[in-house]
């Protein structure tokens, strides 16, 4: 028997109307995440904090790409890229699909893609002194 990863259980979406954290009515109250979910979220952001892993994720944005192609594009060793992909796959940030003798990796889902796109947009914005 294998252990399943916990799924996020958030409060009733209708309870968020008027929340001090600015959650829109009908949206989940992410402040209600359980302690283990916060730990998983922090670990996910820790994984994203490594520049090599972030470059690997960004390489997967345009569609499935092989380990060798990622390594060549980023000037990293195949073994290092494979190690990082194993961690990213474990965190469900990428998915791999075997085609013959190679595995091609892509962003796991639209949520991951949106986080990366939103953060890239955020850092590209001009920020005045506040």
C-alpha positions as CSV (number, residue, x, y, z in Angstrom):
1,X,0.0,0.0,0.0
2,X,1.4,3.4,-1.0
3,X,0.8,6.6,0.8
4,X,-1.0,9.3,-1.1
5,X,0.0,12.9,-1.0
6,X,-2.4,15.1,0.9
7,X,-4.7,17.2,-1.2
8,X,-5.4,20.8,-0.4
9,X,-8.6,21.2,1.7
10,X,-9.6,24.8,1.8
11,X,-12.5,26.5,3.5
12,X,-15.9,26.9,2.0
13,X,-15.5,29.3,-1.0
14,X,-18.6,31.3,0.1
15,X,-17.0,32.0,3.5
16,X,-14.3,34.2,1.9
17,X,-16.5,37.1,1.1
18,X,-15.2,40.1,3.0
19,X,-11.9,38.4,4.0
20,X,-9.2,40.8,5.2
21,X,-6.7,39.1,3.0
22,X,-8.5,40.3,-0.1
23,X,-9.8,37.0,-1.3
24,X,-12.6,37.5,-3.9
25,X,-16.0,36.1,-3.1
26,X,-16.3,32.6,-4.5
27,X,-12.5,32.0,-4.3
28,X,-10.9,29.6,-1.8
29,X,-9.4,31.0,1.4
30,X,-5.7,30.0,1.0
31,X,-5.0,31.3,4.5
32,X,-6.9,28.2,5.7
33,X,-4.2,25.8,4.4
34,X,-3.3,23.1,6.8
35,X,0.2,23.0,8.3
36,X,1.3,20.1,6.2
37,X,0.1,21.9,3.1
38,X,2.1,25.0,4.0
39,X,5.2,22.8,4.4
40,X,4.6,21.3,0.9
41,X,4.1,24.8,-0.6
42,X,7.3,26.0,1.1
43,X,9.2,23.0,-0.3
44,X,7.8,23.7,-3.7
45,X,9.0,27.3,-3.6
46,X,12.4,26.1,-2.3
47,X,12.8,23.9,-5.4
48,X,11.9,26.9,-7.6
49,X,14.6,28.9,-5.8
50,X,17.5,27.1,-7.5
51,X,18.5,28.9,-10.7
52,X,19.3,25.7,-12.6
53,X,16.0,24.1,-11.8
54,X,14.2,27.3,-12.7
55,X,16.0,27.4,-16.1
56,X,15.0,23.8,-16.6
57,X,11.4,24.6,-15.9
58,X,11.5,27.5,-18.3
59,X,13.0,25.2,-20.9
60,X,9.9,23.0,-20.6
61,X,7.5,25.8,-21.1
62,X,7.4,25.5,-24.9
63,X,6.5,21.9,-24.9
64,X,8.1,18.4,-24.4
65,X,11.9,18.5,-24.5
66,X,14.4,15.7,-23.9
67,X,17.0,15.7,-21.1
68,X,19.8,15.9,-23.7
69,X,18.3,18.9,-25.3
70,X,17.8,20.7,-22.0
71,X,21.4,19.9,-21.0
72,X,22.7,21.3,-24.3
73,X,20.5,24.4,-24.2
74,X,21.5,25.2,-20.7
75,X,25.2,24.0,-20.8
76,X,24.6,21.6,-17.9
77,X,25.5,17.9,-17.7
78,X,22.9,15.3,-18.5
79,X,23.3,13.8,-15.1
80,X,22.7,17.1,-13.3
81,X,19.6,17.8,-15.5
82,X,18.3,14.4,-14.8
83,X,18.8,14.9,-11.0
84,X,16.9,18.2,-11.1
85,X,14.1,16.7,-13.2
86,X,13.7,13.9,-10.7
87,X,13.1,16.5,-8.0
88,X,10.8,18.6,-10.1
89,X,8.8,15.5,-11.1
90,X,8.5,14.5,-7.5
91,X,7.0,17.9,-6.7
92,X,4.6,17.5,-9.7
93,X,6.1,20.5,-11.5
94,X,7.0,18.6,-14.6
95,X,5.8,15.4,-16.2
96,X,7.8,13.0,-18.3
97,X,6.6,11.0,-21.3
98,X,8.8,8.1,-22.6
99,X,9.2,8.0,-26.4
100,X,11.4,5.1,-27.4
101,X,14.6,5.4,-25.4
102,X,14.2,9.0,-24.4
103,X,12.0,10.8,-21.9
104,X,10.5,14.1,-22.9
105,X,9.6,16.6,-20.1
106,X,6.9,19.3,-20.1
107,X,5.4,21.6,-17.5
108,X,3.0,19.5,-15.4
109,X,-0.2,21.6,-15.8
110,X,-1.6,25.0,-16.3
111,X,-1.2,26.0,-12.7
112,X,2.6,25.6,-12.8
113,X,2.7,27.4,-16.2
114,X,0.6,30.3,-14.8
115,X,2.8,30.7,-11.7
116,X,5.9,30.9,-13.9
117,X,4.3,33.3,-16.4
118,X,2.9,35.5,-13.6
119,X,6.2,35.8,-11.8
120,X,8.1,36.5,-15.0
121,X,5.6,39.3,-15.8
122,X,5.9,40.6,-12.2
123,X,9.7,41.0,-12.3
124,X,9.5,42.6,-15.7
125,X,7.2,45.4,-14.5
126,X,8.7,48.7,-13.7
127,X,8.4,49.5,-10.0
128,X,8.5,53.0,-8.8
129,X,9.6,53.9,-5.3
130,X,6.7,53.4,-3.0
